[in-house]
Amino acid sequence: MAQGCSQDSEESGSLSNRMPASSFCQLTLLSLLDETCKVIENKKKGSQVSSADSMAAASPGAYLQVLLERLSAAMKNTSSCCEDHCQAWELLESLLAADLPAHLLAHLSNLEFEERKCANRTFIACLRLSMEVGAEDCITRYVRSRPEVLELLIKGCRRPEVADHCGQMLQACTSCADMVILLLDRRAAPRLMHLAQLYGEFEVSSNAFATLRELLLAQPDTANVYLTDHFAEFFQLLHELLSDGDYTIKRQALKLLADILATLSFACVSRGTPVMKLSSKST
């Protein structure tokens, strides 16, 4: 199996030097990752793995590291000249055309821990590159055309083995207002609030609170519209969190309410009375 990003860095230079950018972005990485995940799944089922498959399964971390280096270089060079800016655009378009984000998320749980970290960083780097080159609309169109991307991220927050990675990727998505709209349209807020009530799974609950906070506070104008339109549902769920018997959940719910009241000038919060009733009952 792969040794992870940290141990694959020595291989990355030789790999990037001998692979053309177009074939790497559109074919080589995806083909290798797909085959690797099949091998990992077979191993989980106890199937026999051939020596050729074992060799293929040894490289995904190295390939992801190569891609991360290219993304990092593209972000550093976006402001240097028009040619570099265009190359960054082309890299991003190639990754989206190859369906890389959806591919990584679909196989995330089958990867080793260090490889999941590489996949996480790759996904976030794609988002950051889109903002560096002013291609937020490009990323938004891709996610709108592939609704499973956000669905996999939200559902992943329920699975302890990938909850932290999916939470980090969701939080990175909130840097774009249009992505927040797409997440809210998929009922990400109430779904995260239900996950926050899982007091038997501390990591899942804590990650849900952290992601929910970013979803509501990163783009206040967008969240304002959402809370105004979904006032009763949202604050009823918040009331349930505030009334929870688990001390940790109650404290985090109180902090979320305090952040909403202190940070945002939500028109819906100016209604005042329902919110204050909820908080007074819980405290």
Helices and strands as residue ranges (DSSP letters): H 5-18, H 21-23, I 24-28, H 29-44, H 51-56, H 60-76, H 82-97, H 100-106, G 108-110, H 113-132, H 136-145, H 148-156, H 163-173, H 177-185, H 188-196, H 202-217, H 220-229, H 231-242, H 247-263, G 268-271, H 273-282
